[in-house]
Amino acid sequence: MSIANTTGMKRRPTHPGEMLREDFLPDYDLTVSSLAGAIGVSRQSVNELLRERRSVSPEMALRLARLFGNSPEFWLNAQRAVDLWDAAQAIEKDVALITPLSAV
């Protein structure tokens, strides 16, 4: 049995770029350039991700998962949480006007 989460999150989930910037880069002693080189992408791509101006794509998730030994789902789920939060905030009032259906 599980307990339903009815309250919802009160804060925006952590962006994968922040995770990389605050946790992974220092722990692995990586720079923007060394991370970009290790995963075969441009420094600009990494920099935009770290500054939270870019989302983690499936391709980037595969690269990061391979490098850090975790799963692509880890990175995509983190991005999905941020995307859903942002969307929910953007259309909160519109969604509240929708009347849920009941099965007959």
Disulfide bonds with the S-S distance in Angstrom:
none
